[in-house]
Amino acid sequence: MSATASAPVTAISMTVNGKEHSAEVEPRTLLVHFLRDALGLTGTHIGCDTSSCGACVVHLDGDPVKSCTVLAVQADGASITTIEGLAGEDGSLHPVQEGFWEKHGLQCGYCTPGMIMTGAALLERNPHPTEEQIRHELEGNLCRCTGYQNIVRAIQFAAEQSS
């Protein structure tokens, strides 16, 4: 292939935060880069480039995934929710977002979107998790600032709101 030849592209279409999006992407484009670069949804963070930190967690058809491990073409036809789409249509915070506010669940904020998305997915599956279950769920998300205690409290707060 010559240096001037363009890379092959694949047409994709997905629903992101309730809106349909179609684009042509290189097959190697990661979902995190598509969300940030093509759609401008920069709330999904890129933290480690190794799938270790969890800053890039989004919901793919309702399941939490590290978007740095998913190719955009794999999400073709899927429904994606990012941190920008978690709040209510009226702008009201999701209970986990409210918990982070009320229980001081963040410091620098870099890990926060992934932590919130992971916590929200946990509460979808288990509305009343124990502290141990919350900590287990968060094992794939790294925070270098908080020591996790207030993050756990934030998710417990959110669980209590639905009681």
Backbone as a ProteinNet text record, in pm:
[ID]
protein_1_A
[PRIMARY]
MSATASAPVTAISMTVNGKEHSAEVEPRTLLVHFLRDALGLTGTHIGCDTSSCGACVVHLDGDPVKSCTVLAVQADGASITTIEGLAGEDGSLHPVQEGFWEKHGLQCGYCTPGMIMTGAALLERNPHPTEEQIRHELEGNLCRCTGYQNIVRAIQFAAEQSS
[TERTIARY]
85.9	0	90	56.7	138.5	110.4	202.1	188.6	69.2	24.6	-87.6	-221.5	-221.4	-346.6	-413	-543.9	-614.7	-640.9	-652.3	-679.8	-823.2	-849.2	-986.1	-1076.6	-1201.5	-1297.6	-1419	-1490.4	-1611.5	-1722.5	-1838.4	-1953.6	-2011.7	-2037.4	-2098.9	-2214.1	-2302.5	-2414.3	-2444	-2464.6	-2497.5	-2578.1	-2644.6	-2718.4	-2632.2	-2599.3	-2516.6	-2596.5	-2620.6	-2698.6	-2832.6	-2893.2	-3026.2	-3030.5	-2915.1	-2910.9	-2841.3	-2897.3	-2837.1	-2714.6	-2608.5	-2487	-2439.1	-2402.8	-2344.1	-2212.6	-2117	-1985.9	-1911.2	-1803.1	-1709.2	-1583	-1535.6	-1418.2	-1319.6	-1194.7	-1096.2	-1131.1	-1118.4	-1154.8	-1080.5	-966.1	-886.7	-922.7	-1019.8	-1058	-1123.1	-1069.5	-1127.6	-1253.3	-1347.7	-1471.5	-1443.5	-1348.1	-1316.8	-1273.9	-1196.1	-1152.1	-1267.9	-1354.7	-1471.5	-1559.7	-1585.7	-1670.3	-1608.4	-1480.7	-1413.6	-1388.1	-1330.4	-1284.1	-1393.9	-1472.2	-1575	-1701.7	-1737.6	-1862.5	-1842.4	-1718.8	-1690.9	-1735.2	-1755.3	-1798.7	-1675.3	-1616.1	-1486.5	-1498.3	-1618.3	-1634.5	-1580.2	-1574.9	-1513.8	-1363.6	-1294.4	-1150.9	-1064.1	-947.1	-843.7	-737.7	-722	-632.5	-502.3	-505.9	-386.1	-340.4	-428.6	-398.4	-368.7	-402.8	-376.4	-497.5	-610.7	-735.9	-729.4	-637.9	-621.8	-698.3	-726.9	-772.1	-922.7	-997.7	-1142.8	-1196	-1111	-1157.2	-1247	-1241.2	-1314.1	-1442.6	-1491.5	-1609.9	-1732.5	-1801.6	-1930.9	-2023.8	-2151.2	-2245.8	-2271.3	-2247.6	-2270	-2387.9	-2500.3	-2624.4	-2652	-2625	-2655.7	-2545.7	-2443.6	-2334.7	-2214.5	-2150.4	-2031.4	-1914.4	-1847.9	-1730.2	-1623.8	-1500.9	-1390	-1382	-1416.2	-1427.2	-1292.9	-1183.1	-1051.8	-1024.1	-1115.2	-1097.4	-1197.2	-1278.6	-1382.6	-1354.4	-1355.9	-1343.6	-1477.2	-1473	-1596.9	-1682.9	-1619.8	-1697.2	-1768.7	-1717.4	-1785.1	-1911.6	-1919.4	-2036.3	-2139.6	-2115.7	-2210.2	-2346.9	-2449.3	-2584.1	-2617.5	-2521.6	-2540.7	-2596.4	-2634.7	-2675.8	-2568.8	-2513.7	-2405.1	-2455.2	-2421	-2445.4	-2311.3	-2282.4	-2160.4	-2199.1	-2100.7	-2127.6	-2215.8	-2201.1	-2284.1	-2431.3	-2460	-2597.3	-2660.7	-2589.2	-2640.2	-2744.6	-2730.2	-2826.1	-2962.5	-3064.8	-3199.7	-3213.6	-3316	-3339.5	-3361.9	-3411.6	-3434.9	-3310	-3198.4	-3073.1	-3051.5	-3147.9	-3132	-3020.4	-2944.5	-2833.2	-2883	-2808.8	-2832.1	-2801.5	-2865.6	-2838.1	-2689.9	-2614.6	-2471.3	-2398.7	-2435.6	-2376.1	-2408.2	-2531.5	-2572.7	-2492	-2470.1	-2390.4	-2247.9	-2188.7	-2052.6	-2049.9	-2156	-2166.1	-2182.6	-2276.9	-2310.9	-2202.6	-2135.6	-2039.2	-1894.1	-1873.3	-1737.4	-1656.7	-1714.6	-1654.5	-1545.4	-1501.6	-1396.4	-1297.3	-1179.4	-1078.2	-1034.6	-942.6	-900	-1007.6	-1090.3	-1200.3	-1167.8	-1043.6	-1008.4	-1076.4	-1080.4	-1141.6	-1293.7	-1346.3	-1486.2	-1585.4	-1573.1	-1672.6	-1678.5	-1564.1	-1562.7	-1618.5	-1586.6	-1638.8	-1791.1	-1841.6	-1986.2	-2055.4	-2001.2	-2062.5	-2060.9	-1952.2	-1943.5	-2044	-2052.2	-2147.1	-2291.4	-2323.3	-2459.3	-2497.2	-2403.7	-2430.8	-2451.2	-2371.5	-2388	-2528.7	-2573	-2704	-2817.9	-2796.1	-2896.9	-2916.3	-2804.8	-2810	-2842	-2795.6	-2808.3	-2839	-2965.7	-3002.1	-2956.5	-2921.8	-2882.4	-2755.3	-2644	-2520.1	-2460.1	-2386.5	-2311.2	-2184.6	-2119.1	-1992.3	-1892.8	-1888.8	-1797	-1827.9	-1955.4	-1993.4	-1955.1	-1971.3	-1932	-1781.7	-1706.3	-1560.3	-1516	-1581.1	-1547	-1574	-1687.9	-1723.9	-1624.3	-1572.8	-1481	-1336.7	-1309.4	-1172.1	-1109.8	-1187.8	-1134.9	-1117.7	-1143.4	-1130.7	-1027.3	-930.3	-824.8	-843.6	-818.2	-818.9	-690.2	-620.1	-493.5	-507.7	-627.7	-644.1	-724.3	-834	-934.2	-918.8	-856.1	-857.3	-987.9	-1077.8	-1201.3	-1313.6	-1285.7	-1389.8	-1509.8	-1485.3	-1598.2	-1665.5	-1593.6	-1654.8	-1753.4	-1712.6	-1802.2	-1922.9	-1898.9	-2009.8	-2105.2	-2051.3	-2134.8	-2229	-2178.6	-2262.1	-2362.9	-2320.6	-2416.2	-2526.2	-2490.2	-2587.7	-2689.7	-2639.9	-2728.1	-2822.6	-2771.4	-2854.8	-2964.7	-2930.2	-3028.3	-3138.1	-3105.8	-3204.8	-3314.5	-3283.5	-3383.4	-3464.2	-3433.4	-3506.8	-3644.7
-117.1	0	122.8	219	339.9	430.4	522.5	614.4	707.7	725.6	816.8	744.7	613.9	538.9	552.3	564.5	578.7	441.6	442.2	318.8	274.6	145.2	98.4	146.9	169.1	213.4	121	120.6	41.2	133.7	119.2	198.3	137.1	221.9	176.9	270.6	218.7	296.4	247.4	339.7	302.2	414.1	378.3	476.7	511.5	638.9	684.6	787.8	757.2	845.7	882.9	784.8	804.2	863.8	897.2	955.6	860.7	850.3	767.1	836.8	761.5	812.7	711.4	761.1	678.2	741.7	658.6	709.1	600.3	641.4	546.7	553.7	437.5	431.7	329.2	349.8	245.5	128.1	6.5	-110.6	-119.5	-56.9	-63.3	45.7	131.4	240.8	186	225.8	184.1	265.8	202.7	271.3	398.9	395.7	515.5	630.7	602.4	708.1	756.3	665.5	706.8	800.2	763.4	846.6	984.1	987.2	1113.4	1197.2	1135.2	1211	1238	1137.5	1155.4	1220.2	1185	1236.5	1348.7	1373.2	1481.9	1454.9	1328.7	1291.1	1262.4	1367.2	1356.3	1320.3	1295.9	1250.2	1110.3	1032.4	899.7	921.1	890.9	921.4	806.7	841.4	744.8	757.6	653.8	665.5	590.6	469.7	386.1	325.3	318.4	252.5	104.2	44.3	-99.5	-174.2	-110.4	-165.2	-195.7	-132.7	-159.6	-64.1	57.8	160.3	177.6	151.5	165.2	305.9	402.7	539.8	551.1	452.8	458.3	375.8	334.5	248.5	321.3	252.8	295.5	175.1	197.2	85.9	51.7	-73.1	-125.9	-221.6	-181.8	-258.5	-291.7	-194.7	-208.2	-267.3	-321.4	-383.7	-290.4	-281.9	-197.7	-263.1	-184.1	-232.8	-124.6	-167.1	-72.7	-42.8	79.1	113	114.5	104	92.2	-51.3	-144	-283.8	-326.5	-232.6	-262.3	-181.4	-246.8	-175.8	-110.2	5.4	74.1	-14.4	-91.6	-179.8	-289.9	-326.2	-426	-368.7	-237.5	-171.2	-133.2	-172.4	-143.5	-201.2	-117.4	-160.4	-158.8	-125.7	-129.6	1.3	-6	112.3	139.6	259.4	299.3	410.3	400.5	511.7	552.6	681.8	736.9	817.9	868.9	950.9	1069.9	1123.2	1236.6	1198.3	1072.3	1027.1	967.3	967.7	901.7	985.6	1115	1202.4	1194.6	1235.6	1236.2	1338.2	1322.2	1416	1557.7	1569.3	1701.2	1757.7	1685.3	1730.4	1682.9	1609.3	1558	1453.2	1455.4	1361.8	1219.7	1125	984.2	965.4	872.1	852.5	832	765.9	748.5	881.4	961.8	1095	1178.4	1171	1242.1	1193.8	1063.4	1006.8	1058.7	1070.5	1124.5	1269	1343.7	1482.1	1486.1	1411.1	1414.5	1355.6	1252.4	1179	1207.2	1310.5	1353.2	1236.6	1172.6	1053.7	1080.8	1205.4	1231.1	1331.6	1326.2	1427.7	1488.4	1424.5	1483.8	1467.2	1362.8	1341.3	1259.2	1219.7	1149.8	1012.9	940	806.8	812.5	928.7	941.3	890.8	926	874.4	721.7	657.1	510.6	452.1	514	467.6	481.3	594.6	617.1	518	497	404.2	261.4	223.4	90.4	77.4	179.6	177.7	172.3	249	249.4	112.2	47.2	-86.8	-187	-174.7	-263.2	-247.9	-124.3	-101.5	-146.9	-150	-205.2	-354.2	-423.8	-568.7	-602.9	-520.4	-548.7	-417.5	-384.3	-254.4	-231.8	-337.7	-323.7	-403.8	-364.8	-441	-415.1	-513.3	-496.4	-416.4	-368.5	-298.7	-389.8	-516	-611.2	-626.1	-631.5	-644.3	-519	-403	-278	-277.7	-310.2	-312.1	-412.8	-527.4	-629.1	-575.3	-509.7	-455.3	-349.8	-272.9	-163.5	-209.8	-337.6	-386.4	-354.5	-339.9	-307.8	-159.5	-77.6	67.1	116.3	190.2	240.3	388.1	422.1	560.8	582.6	686.7	714.9	820.2	875.6	989	958.3	883.6	883.3	776	665.4	554.1	476	509.9	438.4	451.5	487	484.5	570.8	693.5	779.2	736.5	667.9	612.6	504	418.1	313.4	377.4	478.2	548.6	611.4	663.6	724.8	621.8	503.8	398.4	347	337	298.3	403.7	531.2	639.8	623.4	596.1	578.1	460	352.3	234.9	269.1	347.6	386.4	475.6	553.6	642.7	564.8	445.8	365.8	277.5	284.1	201	254.9
0	0	0	-82.5	-89.3	29.2	55.2	167.8	149.7	27.7	4.4	5.3	3.2	4.6	141.2	138.9	266	327.9	458.4	530.7	501.5	504.9	483.2	596.2	563.9	664.4	662	773.5	788.9	837	779.6	822.7	949.6	1048.8	1172.9	1208.3	1289.8	1340.9	1481.1	1572.4	1710	1774.3	1881.1	1959.3	2078.9	2093.1	2204.5	2282.4	2407.3	2495.2	2433	2367.6	2310.5	2171.3	2113.8	1979.7	1883.5	1763.2	1659.2	1600.7	1582.1	1519.5	1416.4	1299.4	1195.2	1153.9	1120.2	1080	1005.8	943.7	885.5	969.2	1014.1	1100.8	1047.6	1082	1055.1	1144.9	1097	1178.3	1311.1	1322.8	1445.5	1547	1515.2	1604.5	1730.6	1844	1971.4	1999.8	2069.9	2104.7	2183	2275.7	2354.6	2264.8	2161	2069.3	1982.7	1940.1	1862.9	1945.9	2070.8	2157.1	2179.5	2209	2240.7	2115.2	2013.2	1896.4	1793.9	1763.3	1660.9	1716.9	1841.5	1897.5	1998.7	2038.1	2132	2274.6	2309.6	2444.4	2529.6	2580	2648.1	2795.6	2844.3	2981.8	3001.9	2895.8	2900.5	2891.8	3000	3007.3	2958	2910.3	2874.4	2982.6	3060.7	3174.6	3162.6	3110.3	3120.8	2989.3	2891.3	2763.6	2776.8	2891	2909.8	2962.8	2973.5	3026.4	3175.7	3245.6	3388.7	3478.8	3433.8	3528.2	3537.3	3431.3	3436	3415.4	3385.1	3364.1	3241	3152.5	3026	3025.8	3141.6	3146.1	3090.6	3001.2	2947.1	2956.2	2931.2	2926.5	2780.7	2745.3	2611.2	2621.7	2564.2	2577.5	2724.6	2810.8	2952.5	3038.6	2977.7	3053.5	3060.5	3177.6	3186.5	3112.4	3027.8	2955.7	2957.3	2952.8	2936.9	2787.7	2751.9	2610	2538.5	2614.1	2550.3	2507	2539.3	2500.2	2393.8	2347	2249.3	2123.1	2010.4	1884	1851.1	1790.1	1753.2	1662.9	1574	1485.3	1563.6	1679.5	1762.9	1825.7	1836.1	1894.5	1788.8	1663.9	1557	1593.6	1590	1622.5	1770.8	1853.4	1998.5	2052.3	2177.1	2251.9	2356.9	2353.8	2442.7	2534.2	2661.7	2754.8	2811.3	2801	2859.4	2982.5	3053.1	3171.3	3135.8	3014.5	2972.3	2960.7	2936.7	2918.5	3041.7	3153.3	3273.4	3346.5	3344.7	3414.3	3346.2	3417.3	3362.5	3251.3	3168.2	3058.2	3108.5	3231.6	3290.1	3357.1	3343.5	3403.3	3546	3600.5	3736.1	3738.9	3844.8	3857.4	3879.5	3826	3855.7	4004.5	4073.2	4215.8	4249.3	4163.2	4191.4	4176.2	4076.7	4064.2	4187.4	4233	4354.4	4474.4	4481.2	4590	4590.2	4473.6	4465.6	4514	4484.3	4529.9	4681.7	4732	4874.6	4964.8	4917.6	5001.3	4963.1	4883.7	4846.7	4788.2	4686.3	4627.5	4526.4	4514.2	4417.5	4472.6	4418.9	4448.4	4316.2	4245.9	4118.8	4012	4021.2	3929.2	3806.6	3790	3667.4	3656.8	3766.7	3765.3	3778.6	3815.6	3853.9	3748.9	3620.4	3525.3	3523.2	3522.6	3522.3	3650.5	3763	3892	3894.5	3848.9	3848.2	3755.3	3636.8	3542	3596.4	3662.8	3722.8	3836.6	3921.5	4032.3	3984.4	3880.4	3827	3771.9	3703.6	3650.3	3763.4	3867.9	3983.6	4041.3	4061.6	4121.9	4031.6	3901.1	3809.6	3836.1	3857.7	3881.1	4025.7	4117.8	4260.5	4332.2	4349.7	4406.9	4551.4	4621.2	4762.1	4791	4729.1	4750	4888.4	4935.2	5059.1	5027.7	5131.5	5111.1	5040.1	5078.9	5015.5	4866.6	4829.5	4689	4610.5	4671.5	4604.6	4581.5	4683.4	4670	4564	4560.6	4460.3	4319.3	4301.8	4170.3	4123.5	4217.6	4183.9	4162.7	4177.2	4163.9	4029	3926	3793.6	3767.9	3869.5	3856.8	3957.6	3909.3	3996.7	4027.6	4153.3	4197.9	4276.1	4241.2	4308.5	4416.8	4433.7	4525	4650.2	4637.3	4743.5	4849.8	4820.3	4914.6	4909.4	4817.3	4785.6	4888.9	5012.3	5114.6	5077	5031.9	4996.6	4866.5	4781.2	4659.7	4699.5	4791.3	4841.4	4909.3	4991.3	5058.1	4957.1	4848.9	4746.1	4683	4655.4	4596.2	4698.9	4825.4	4930.1	4942.6	4935.2	4939.2	4826.5	4706	4590	4611.8	4667.9	4695.4	4795.9	4895.1	4997.2	4939.2	4837.7	4776.5	4706.2	4661	4590	4683.9	4812.3	4910.1	4935.9
[MASK]
+++++++++++++++++++++++++++++++++++++++++++++++++++++++++++++++++++++++++++++++++++++++++++++++++++++++++++++++++++++++++++++++++++++++++++++++++++++++++++++++++++

